[in-house]
Amino acid sequence: MTASLANLSIDLNADLGEGFGRWQLTDDEALLSIVTSANVACGFHAGDPSTMRRVCELAAERGVRVGAQVSYRDLAGFGRRSMDVPPRELADEIAYQIGALEIFARAAGTRVHYVKPHGALYNRGVHDEAQAAAVVEGVRLAAGGPLPVLGLPGSRLHDAARAAGLPVIAEAFADRAYTAAGTLVPRGEPGAVVHDPDTVVERALGFARDRAVTSIDGRRIEVDVRSLCVHGDTPGAAELARRVRSELAAAGVRVAAFT
């Protein structure tokens, strides 16, 4: 399925604010001149108050939408270790993270426009109904309204969000390998992360133009997405994101925040 040229539009998001104290992993300054949506770490896998404030201010200055990237409480593991957190406790922690970011977003003259889970919580929400429902409950607690949830198409997270009346935004990853079922290949498996820049760009164009990607075993998977993620912690992430945006524009794809 190839999208009509008149409808070729996609959001470009990146994980930002992933630092703590003097340590900084993401090139926030450079990426905020390229992306249209910023997934800001809220302190549980990375990020601290000063970093959150700085990223929100930069995003507001450049017209980039701020999103809360919520996580398990796992600074040591960068939020990439799955945890069996009781649903009520997880909901409270999600609300806490969103609320913390909202303070700095409002101070910068913007607001939290959406929520995206990070790492293990993102992957857990693909298949775990209880954890997905807890994330959605946390969003409802913090937002008090229909705050969009960014995630993998067909995930339990999106099912739970729809059931709660929250908008869902389908997302794709140009630098991650996909299984035949349309899920991400776990990071610990060979080939899970796509490192070749040419391949990343080609896959980004495929998501935007053809609404499809080739799985790790060579099958074509149709994936209708509205947002494309470039990982901010990838070496050379800013240059890669700049190239992806440039190639999308050259192909007639409008890069703009989702509505």
LINPE-V700509 format. One line per field, one symbol per residue. ss: DSSP state (A for helix, B for strand, O for the rest). phi: phi as a letter, one per 20 degrees, with the letter a starting at -180 (. if undefined). burial: 1 if it has 16 or more other ideal C-beta (glycine too) atoms within 10 Angstrom, else 0. A space follows every 50 residues. Layout:
BEGIN
ss: ???
phi: ???
burial: ???
END
This chain:
BEGIN
ss: OOOOAAAOBBBBBBBBOOBBOOBBOOOAAAAOOOOOBBBBBOOOOOOOAA AAAAAAAAAAAAOOBBBBBBOOOOOOOOOOOOOOOOAAAAAAAAAAAAAA AAAAAAAOOOOBBBBBBOAAAAAAAAAOAAAAAAAAAAAAAAAOOOOBBB BBOOOAAAAAAAAOOOOBBBBBBOOBOBOOOOOBOOOOOOOOBOOOAAAA AAAAAAAAAAOBBBOOOOOBBBOOOOBBBBOOOOOOAAAAAAAAAAAAAA OOOBBOOOO
phi: .dffgfdfbbeddbecmebameecedefgfffecfdcdeefdoedanbgf fgfffffffffdmefeceeebffbffdlmddfceeggfffgfffffffff fggffffencbfeaccfdlfffffffcefffffffffffffeemaeffde afgmefffgffffenefccfcccfdcedefendffggfegnfdedfgfff fgffffffedlbbeffdneecececdbcedffefgmgffffffgffffff eneeebgfd
burial: 00000001111111111111000011110011011111111111111100 11111111110001111111110100011101001000011111111111 11011001010111111111111111010011111111110110001111 11101111111000010111111111110001111000000011000001 10111111101010110000001011111111010011011111101100 001010110
END
